Amino acid sequence: MAKKTPVETDEARLKKKVRERLASTENPEGNAALRALHKRLKRAQRKRRSLAIRLRHAAGKKAEAGKTEVKAEAAAGG
């Protein structure tokens, strides 16, 4: 049985929370809870980006060559 994917990703949920808290506080620099939320958001973003890079590197030269061919065809108008 596979895991169910959440309707809203952690990153989107954290972004929403950070925006709400940022709007409601008067002094965002002094708010430790807001700072912790922001750190969690940044950690999730780093994790997503590093995973994307890892997958891209694992795909190897074939995936990169395929992407450059498509770009070359698009530039040539074909």
Secondary structure, DSSP 8 states (H G I E B T S, - for coil): ------SS-HHHHHHHHHHHHHHH-S-GGG-HHHHHHHHHHHHHHHHHHHHHHHHHHHHHHHHHHHHHHHHHHHHHT-
